Amino acid sequence: MSSVRISAPPLTDPDSDGMLVLRAAAGDARAFDDIVRRHTALLRTTASRILRSSSDVDDAVQDTFIAAWRHLHTLTDGATIGGWLLTTLRRQCYSRLRSAAHRHRADFDGDVAEASERGPASMYARSALATEARAVLDRMPELQRRCWELRQLHEASYRDIAVELGVSTSVVRGQLARARSLMETTLSHWR
């Protein structure tokens, strides 16, 4: 007669939110990647219901995960990460809606339409430049793009950008220098 061994289930599921939070708080980047994959769809859906601009949705979700990475160690119950992320995301979204920068956000297309030169060739050239500039912005790393937008589109000071993004002013300076260099290099043929 053969004996059948039944192993007891683990006391804690290693893939549970609580365990992922513990591992991520200890510096496990893979665990944090799992948290991001697990919760991104819900956060994007929620942000889309609050915000209208897809770039704002992306920024709010990204900022939420940055906040999570910085504050994972403060969660007393890692199993509640989903609720914590949703609450943080909503705050991010409402902050964007309230900000004066959001209400007065520059739009490349609007700037093109208001150009003083109204001829078809001029309008086409401006539209092509705006499209190319948007493509350059889309290729920038998130932090670099946010620094550039806050400085160039919202005329924020280096200090205000640093506070908004939770980085030092020297990081802002470096990101802006790289963004300007990329813009100048990529769009140099428009001069």
N, C-alpha and C positions, 0 to 999 in steps of 0.2 A: 504494500500500500504506500503510495507516494504521498508525501505531505505537500499541501499547497500552502505556499507562503503568501500571505496578504500583507502588503506593506501599508503602513498607516499613511494617510495623506499628509503632506507637509503642513506644519502648523500655519505657515504663512506662504501665500502664493508669491513666488519671486517676480512675477509679472504684474502684481497688483499695483495700483497707484501708490499706496503707502510705501511699498518696498522700492518702487522706482524713485520716489521722492527721497527716501533715505540714501539710496545709492547715488543719486544726482547731487544731493547736498554734500556727500562725501567726495565729490569731484568726478563721478563717473559720467563722462560725456555721452556714452551710449544710452544710459538710463534717461538722461535728459532728452536725447533725440527721440526715445520711445514716448516720453511724455508729450513732446511736440507733435509727433505723428498722431498720437491718440486723440489729442484735443484740438488740433488745428481746424478741422472741418466745422466743429461746433462754434469755435470762436469766430471764424470767418462768416458763418451764417448769422451769428448774433450781431457782429459789427456791420454787416451789410444791411441789416434791418434798421440800424441806428444812423449810419453814415451813408452818403450817396456816392461818394467818389471811391473808386476801387483802390486808388493809391492811398487814400486815407484808411481804408479797411486794412490794406497790407501793413501800413505803418502802425496802426493800433494793435494789430495782432503781434507784429514784431516787438513793439514796445512792451506788450504784455509778457511775452516770453523772456525778454531781457529782465524785466522786473522779477519774474519768477526765478530766473537763474540767480539773481542777486539776493533774493529773500527766501529761498528754499529752506535754509537753516532755521528760519524763524517759525515755520509751520509746526504746530504741536501735533497735528494729526495729518499725516501725509495723504491719507485716504480722501481728504477733503480738497485735494488740489484742483479738481474740476470746478468746484464752486468758487474757490479762491481765484482761479484764472478768469472765470466769468465776471466776478465782481471787479477785478482789476481791469479787465477789458472794457466794461461799461464805464468805469471812471475815465479811462483813456479816451473813449469815444465822446463822452459828454464834455470832457475838457477841450477836445478838438472843436466841438460844436460851439462852445462858449467863447473860444479864443478869437480875438479880433483878427488875428492872422488868417484864420479859416474864413471869416466873413469877407475879408478883403483879398483873398488869394488871387494872385495874378494868374491869368490864363493866356498861354502863348497864342492860342487861336484868337482870343479877344484883342490882344495887342496887335496881331496881324491885321485884323479887320479895321482897326482904328488908325492905321498907318497914314501918315500925311501924303505919301505918294499912292495914288489910287489906280495907276495904270495896270493893265493885266500882267505885263512882264514883271513889274515891281511886286505885285501881289503874289505872283507865282514864286518869285525868288524868296520873298519873306516867308511864305508858307513852307517852302522846301527847307529853309534854314530852321524854322521852328520845328519841323518834323525831325530834322537831323539832330537838333539840340535835345529834343525829347528822347531820342534813341540813345544819345550819350548819357543822359541822366539815368535812363533805365539800366544801363550797363554798370553804373557806379555801384560800389558797395553801399549798403543801406545807410550806414553812419555818414559816409561821405556825401551821399545824395541829400540826406536830411540837413547836414551842415550847409551845403550849397543853397538849398531851397530857403532855409531860414535866413541866410545872409543876403542872397541876391533877390529873392522874391518878396520877403517880408521885412528886409532891411533891419534884421535883428543884430544887436551887438554881439561880439564874441562871448562876452560874459553871459548874456541872455541865452545864447545858443548852448553854452556849456551847462547852464542850469536846466534848461529844457531837456537836454539829452543825457544829463547825468554824467558828464565827462569834464575833464579839465579844459581850461582855455587853451593850453598848449596843444591838446589833442584837436581842438576845434581849428586852431591855426594850421596844423599839419594837414588835416582833412581838407580844409579850404584850399591850401596851396596845391595839393594833389588834384583836387577837382578843377581848379583854374587851369592847371597845366594840361589836364586831359581835355578840357573844353578848347583851350587855345590850340593844342596840337591837332585835335580832330576836326575843328572847324576853321583852321587857318586858311583854307582855300576860299573862304567867304570874304576875306579882307580885300 
